Amino acid sequence: MSPSIGLTIHLRLLSALIHVLVRRRQISDSQSLILHMVRKSSASRVEIARKVREATEAFWVLKQRSICPPINVCNILLSGLVKVDWIDLAWEIDGGVVGSGAQLNVHTLNIMVNALFKDQKIENAKSFLSEMEVKGVFPDTVTYNTLINAYCCKELMKEAFELMNSMLDKGLKQGVYTYNAIINGLCKNGNHTRAREVLGEMLQSGLFPDIATYNIWAEEGQLFAEMSCLNIFPDLISYSSLIGLLSRKGHLDRTLAYCRDMKHADLGPKCEEAMKMRDEMIEQGCSMDVIVERGISPFFCTYSALIHGYCEDGNMDKALSFFQMMNERNIKSDTVTYGMLLDGFCKSGKMEKADKLWGEMISRKIYPNHISYNILINAFCNKGGVADAFRILDEMVEKGIGPGLITCNTVIRGLLIGQMNS
C-alpha cells in the first residue's frame, strides 16, 4: 500500500524508521513503535486520527515484509480506526490480519462488532459471529451487550430481548449495562411501564441500578428523588437532562434552583449543554438579563464556554455577540478568548475579520502566544498563502516564541499544498 501524496514529512520519516528497523530485523522495536503511535488515549480526535493513519501505514510496511504484529497491537490499531470512524479501513486491516494467519481473539471480535454497529450494519452481525466461531473465537458478555444496545438503538426490542434471554443459555451473566440498554430502548419507545418492570426484574436478580439507569428517566423528570434514597447522587447528565426539560417548559425558577444545586455539587455544564439551555430559555422569553436579575451573574468561564461552543459550531455571529457582551460588562478577555474567535474566523474563511481581531488584540495589550500564531499560520497554509504564513512565522520568532513541531509541520504541509496547486 503506497503512501498518498498528502502524507506529511513526519509520516515519511516514521515509515522510513520502521523500514530501517525491519531491515535490521528489530521487529520488536518496529512493533513497539506502532503500539506507541495509537495508544495515546488522552489525545484529541485530530491527534488520534493522525496517529492511527501513521500506524496504518506502518502496518502495511510490515505486512509487505511478511511480518504481522502481535494480535494485541493489531487490536489497538483496529480499535483506533473504529474510534475515528474509519470503518472501511478497519475492515481492510482486519482482512490483512486474518490473511497473515494471526490468532484472533475475543477482543478482535468485539472491536469489529462495534464497527458493524457504528456502520449501521448490525444485521451482518450473525454471519460475522458464525465466521468467528469457525475460527474458534466465541462471543462474551461485552459482545452481547454491544449487540443488545445496537438492537435497542434501532428500536428492535423483540430481537434485543431474545438476545438478552439467550445469554443465560450460553453461560453468560446479564449485568447492569445489559439491563440499562433494554430500559433505555423501552423508554425511547415510550414504553415506560415495561421499563419499570424490567427495573424490577433487575432488582430481583440481585443487581442494583446505577447513575446511568436513573439518567435514562431524567429527561422525563422521574425518579430524581428516588436516587438519593439509594445513595445514588445525580451527575452532570442527570442535572443537564432535567434542566433541559424544565427550561423547555419555561419553568425558570426550578431551572435556576437546579443550576444552584449543580454548582454546589461542583458540577459544571459543558459548553454544548450551556448553549442548549440558553437557547431553550430564550425561546421561552428568558434572556441573559433575566438571569442576572435573579442573582446569577454570568462570569468569565460562562462566556468563554459559550463563545467556544458557538465558534465550534461555526456560528460566529453569536460568538461575537457574547464577546461584545463581555466587553460591555467589563469582563476582561484574555489570549484564550481571542484565540477561540481567531480560530472560528479562520475556519469560516473570514480572514479579514481575523486580521482585524488580531489588531484589536494587540492594541489592548493582550499579546498572542504560540497557539495564537499557529492558528493564523495554519489558516494561511490551508489557503496556500505560504508567504503570509512565513510573515507570521517571522513575527513569532521576533517576539521570542520559538516554532515547535506543530508549527514546522504546518509550514511544510503549506509548502506541499502550494506545490500541488501550482
C-alpha positions in Angstrom: 0.0 0.0 0.0 1.8 3.1 -1.2 1.8 6.4 0.8 -0.6 9.0 -0.6 0.6 12.4 -1.9 -0.7 14.3 1.0 1.3 12.5 3.7 3.4 14.8 5.9 7.2 14.7 6.1 6.7 13.4 9.7 4.9 10.3 8.4 7.5 9.7 5.7 10.3 9.8 8.3 8.3 7.5 10.6 7.7 5.0 7.8 11.4 5.1 6.9 12.3 4.4 10.5 10.0 1.4 10.6 11.6 0.3 7.3 15.1 0.5 8.8 14.0 -1.4 11.9 12.5 -4.2 9.8 15.6 -4.4 7.6 17.8 -4.7 10.7 15.4 -7.4 12.0 14.5 -5.3 15.0 10.9 -6.5 14.8 10.1 -5.9 18.4 11.1 -2.2 18.2 9.1 -1.7 15.0 6.0 -3.2 16.6 6.5 -1.1 19.7 6.6 2.0 17.5 3.2 1.1 16.0 1.8 0.5 19.5 3.1 3.9 20.7 1.5 5.6 17.7 -2.0 4.6 18.6 -2.1 4.2 22.3 -2.3 7.9 23.4 -5.8 7.8 24.7 -5.7 11.4 26.1 -5.1 12.9 22.7 -7.6 14.9 20.7 -9.6 13.3 17.9 -7.4 15.0 15.3 -4.3 13.7 17.1 -5.7 10.2 17.3 -6.7 10.3 13.6 -3.1 11.3 12.7 -1.5 8.6 14.8 -3.9 6.0 13.5 -3.2 6.9 9.9 0.6 6.7 10.6 0.1 3.3 12.4 -1.9 2.0 9.4 0.9 2.9 7.0 3.4 1.2 9.4 1.2 -1.9 9.5 1.3 -2.2 5.7 5.1 -1.7 5.7 5.4 -4.7 8.0 2.9 -6.6 6.0 4.9 -6.2 2.8 7.8 -7.8 4.7 5.5 -10.7 5.6 5.6 -9.6 9.2 2.4 -9.3 11.2 2.5 -7.5 14.6 1.1 -9.4 17.6 -2.7 -9.6 17.9 -2.8 -7.1 20.8 -1.0 -4.5 18.6 -3.4 -5.2 15.7 -6.4 -4.9 18.1 -5.2 -1.4 19.3 -4.9 -0.3 15.7 -8.4 -1.7 14.8 -9.9 0.0 17.9 -8.3 3.3 16.9 -9.7 3.1 13.3 -13.2 2.4 14.7 -12.8 5.2 17.2 -12.2 7.8 14.4 -15.0 6.2 12.2 -12.6 4.8 9.5 -14.7 1.7 9.4 -13.8 0.6 5.8 -10.1 0.9 6.6 -10.7 -1.1 9.8 -12.1 -4.0 7.7 -9.1 -3.8 5.3 -6.7 -4.1 8.3 -8.9 -6.9 9.7 -8.6 -8.7 6.4 -4.8 -8.2 6.4 -4.6 -9.6 10.0 -6.7 -12.7 9.1 -4.7 -13.2 5.9 -1.5 -13.2 7.8 -2.7 -16.2 9.9 -2.7 -14.2 13.2 -4.5 -15.8 16.1 -7.7 -13.7 16.6 -9.3 -13.3 20.0 -12.5 -12.1 21.6 -11.2 -8.5 21.7 -10.8 -8.6 17.9 -14.4 -9.9 17.7 -15.8 -7.1 20.0 -14.0 -4.4 18.1 -15.4 -5.5 14.8 -18.9 -6.0 16.2 -18.7 -2.4 17.4 -17.6 -1.4 13.8 -20.8 -3.1 12.4 -22.8 -1.1 15.0 -21.2 2.2 14.1 -21.6 1.5 10.4 -25.3 0.8 10.8 -24.8 -2.8 9.6 -25.8 -4.7 12.7 -27.8 -7.1 10.5 -24.5 -8.6 9.4 -23.5 -9.5 13.0 -24.9 -13.0 13.0 -23.0 -14.1 9.9 -19.8 -12.4 11.3 -20.2 -14.2 14.6 -20.6 -17.5 12.8 -17.4 -16.9 10.8 -15.5 -16.1 14.0 -16.9 -19.2 15.7 -15.4 -21.3 12.9 -12.1 -19.7 13.7 -12.5 -20.7 17.4 -13.5 -17.2 18.7 -16.7 -17.1 20.7 -18.7 -14.0 21.9 -18.6 -12.9 25.5 -20.7 -10.6 27.7 -19.3 -7.5 26.0 -20.3 -8.9 22.6 -23.9 -9.5 23.7 -24.1 -6.1 25.4 -23.0 -4.3 22.3 -25.5 -6.2 20.1 -28.3 -5.7 22.6 -27.6 -2.0 22.7 -27.5 -1.9 18.9 -30.9 -3.5 18.6 -32.3 -1.2 21.2 -30.9 1.9 19.4 -32.8 0.6 16.3 -35.9 0.0 18.4 -35.8 -3.7 17.6 -36.8 -4.6 21.1 -38.0 -8.2 20.3 -34.5 -9.1 19.0 -32.9 -7.3 22.0 -35.0 -9.4 24.5 -34.3 -12.6 22.6 -30.5 -11.9 22.7 -30.7 -11.0 26.4 -32.6 -14.2 27.3 -30.1 -16.3 25.3 -27.2 -15.1 27.4 -28.0 -17.5 30.3 -28.1 -20.4 27.9 -24.6 -19.5 26.8 -23.4 -19.3 30.5 -23.1 -15.6 30.4 -24.4 -13.3 33.2 -26.6 -10.3 32.5 -25.2 -7.2 34.1 -26.3 -3.6 34.9 -25.1 -2.5 31.4 -27.4 -5.1 29.8 -30.4 -4.0 31.7 -29.7 -0.3 31.2 -29.6 -0.9 27.4 -33.0 -2.6 27.5 -34.5 0.0 29.8 -33.2 2.8 27.6 -34.7 1.1 24.5 -38.1 0.8 26.1 -38.1 4.4 27.3 -37.2 5.6 23.8 -40.2 3.6 22.5 -42.4 5.4 25.2 -43.0 2.1 27.0 -42.2 3.3 30.5 -44.5 0.7 32.2 -42.5 -2.2 30.7 -39.2 -0.3 31.5 -40.3 -0.2 35.2 -41.0 -3.9 35.1 -37.5 -4.6 33.7 -36.1 -2.4 36.5 -38.0 -4.6 39.0 -36.6 -7.8 37.3 -33.1 -6.2 37.6 -33.5 -5.7 41.3 -34.9 -9.3 41.8 -31.8 -10.7 40.1 -29.6 -9.1 42.7 -28.4 -6.2 40.6 -28.7 -2.6 41.7 -29.3 0.3 39.4 -26.5 2.9 38.9 -26.5 6.6 37.9 -26.8 5.6 34.2 -30.0 3.7 35.0 -31.7 6.8 36.5 -30.3 9.2 33.9 -32.5 7.3 31.4 -35.6 8.7 33.2 -34.2 12.1 34.0 -35.4 13.5 30.7 -39.0 12.7 31.8 -38.3 14.3 35.2 -39.0 11.0 37.0 -37.0 9.1 39.7 -34.8 12.1 40.7 -35.9 11.8 44.3 -35.5 8.0 44.4 -31.8 8.3 43.6 -30.9 10.0 47.0 -32.8 7.2 48.8 -30.4 4.6 47.3 -27.3 6.8 47.9 -27.0 7.4 44.1 -26.1 11.1 43.6 -27.1 13.0 40.4 -24.2 13.7 38.0 -23.8 16.2 35.2 -26.0 14.2 32.8 -28.8 14.0 35.4 -28.8 17.7 36.0 -28.4 18.6 32.3 -31.4 16.4 31.3 -33.7 17.8 34.0 -32.6 21.4 33.4 -33.2 20.9 29.7 -36.7 19.6 30.4 -37.6 22.4 32.8 -36.2 25.2 30.5 -38.1 23.9 27.5 -41.3 24.1 29.7 -40.4 27.6 30.8 -40.0 26.8 34.5 -37.3 29.4 35.1 -37.4 29.3 39.0 -37.0 25.5 39.1 -34.3 25.6 36.4 -32.2 28.1 38.3 -32.8 26.1 41.6 -31.3 23.0 39.9 -28.5 25.1 38.5 -27.6 26.2 42.0 -27.7 22.6 43.2 -25.4 21.6 40.4 -23.0 24.4 41.3 -23.0 23.3 45.0 -22.2 19.8 43.9 -19.2 21.1 42.0 -20.6 20.0 38.6 -20.2 22.4 35.7 -22.1 22.0 32.4 -20.1 21.7 29.2 -20.5 24.4 26.5 -23.0 22.4 24.4 -25.3 21.9 27.5 -24.9 25.6 28.4 -25.8 26.7 24.8 -28.7 24.3 24.6 -30.1 25.6 28.0 -29.6 29.2 27.0 -31.3 28.8 23.6 -34.3 26.9 25.1 -34.7 29.6 27.8 -34.6 32.4 25.2 -37.3 30.6 23.2 -39.4 30.8 26.4 -38.7 34.5 26.7 -35.9 34.3 29.3 -32.9 36.4 28.4 -29.4 36.7 30.0 -30.6 39.9 31.6 -33.4 37.9 33.4 -30.7 35.5 34.8 -28.7 38.5 36.1 -31.8 39.9 37.8 -32.4 36.6 39.5 -28.9 37.0 41.2 -26.9 34.7 38.9 -24.3 36.7 37.1 -22.6 35.1 34.1 -18.8 35.2 34.7 -15.7 34.7 32.5 -15.9 30.9 32.3 -19.6 31.1 31.4 -19.0 33.4 28.4 -15.8 31.6 27.4 -17.7 28.3 27.3 -20.5 29.8 25.2 -18.0 31.6 22.8 -16.1 28.3 22.4 -19.2 26.3 21.7 -20.5 28.8 19.0 -17.1 29.0 17.4 -17.0 25.2 17.2 -20.5 25.3 15.7 -19.4 27.9 13.1 -21.9 30.4 14.4 -19.5 33.4 14.6 -22.3 36.0 14.9 -23.5 34.6 18.2 -19.9 34.0 19.4 -19.1 37.7 18.6 -22.3 38.9 20.4 -21.2 37.2 23.6 -17.7 38.6 23.2 -19.2 42.1 22.9 -21.4 41.4 25.9 -18.3 40.5 27.9 -16.7 43.9 27.0 -19.9 45.8 27.9 -19.9 44.1 31.3 -16.2 44.9 31.9 -15.3 41.2 31.9 -11.8 41.1 30.7 -10.9 38.9 27.8 -7.6 37.0 27.5 -5.5 35.3 24.9 -7.6 32.2 25.1 -10.8 34.1 24.3 -9.2 35.8 21.3 -7.7 32.5 20.2 -11.2 30.9 20.1 -12.5 33.7 18.0 -9.5 33.8 15.7 -9.8 30.0 15.1 -13.5 30.4 14.4 -13.0 33.2 11.9 -10.1 31.3 10.2 -12.1 28.1 9.9 -15.0 30.1 8.5 -12.7 31.6 5.9 -13.2 35.1 7.3 -9.6 36.1 7.2 -10.3 39.9 7.1 -12.2 39.7 10.4 -9.5 37.5 11.9 -6.9 40.1 10.9 -9.0 42.9 12.4 -9.4 40.9 15.6 -5.6 40.3 15.7 -5.0 44.1 15.5 -7.6 44.7 18.3 -5.9 42.1 20.4 -2.5 43.8 20.1 -3.9 47.2 20.7 -5.5 46.0 24.0 -2.1 44.7 25.1 -3.3 41.1 25.0 -0.3 39.5 23.4 -0.6 36.4 21.3 1.1 33.1 22.3 2.3 30.2 20.2 -1.2 28.9 19.9 -2.5 32.2 18.5 0.4 32.3 16.0 -0.2 28.6 15.0 -3.9 29.4 14.3 -3.0 32.1 11.8 -0.1 30.1 10.2 -2.4 27.1 9.8 -5.1 29.2 8.2 -2.8 30.8 5.7 -1.2 27.4 4.8 -4.6 25.9 4.2 -5.3 28.6 1.7 -1.9 28.2 0.1 -0.7 31.6 1.4 2.7 30.4 2.3 4.2 34.0 2.1 1.7 35.2 4.7 2.4 32.2 6.8 6.2 32.9 6.8 5.4 36.6 7.6 3.6 35.5 10.8 6.3 32.9 11.5 9.0 35.7 11.3 6.9 37.9 13.6 6.6 34.9 16.0 10.3 34.4 16.2 11.0 38.2 16.6 8.7 38.1 19.7 10.9 35.3 21.1 8.4 32.5 20.6 10.2 29.5 19.0 8.3 27.5 16.5 7.5 23.9 17.7 7.0 20.7 15.8 3.3 21.6 15.0 4.3 24.9 13.5 7.1 23.3 11.4 4.8 20.5 10.2 2.1 23.1 9.3 4.5 25.2 7.2 5.8 22.0 5.4 2.2 21.0 4.7 1.6 24.5 3.3 4.6 24.2 1.0 3.3 20.8 -0.3 -0.2 22.3 -0.9 1.4 25.2 -2.7 3.4 22.9 -4.9 0.4 20.8 -5.7 -1.7 23.8 -6.5 1.0 25.2 -8.8 
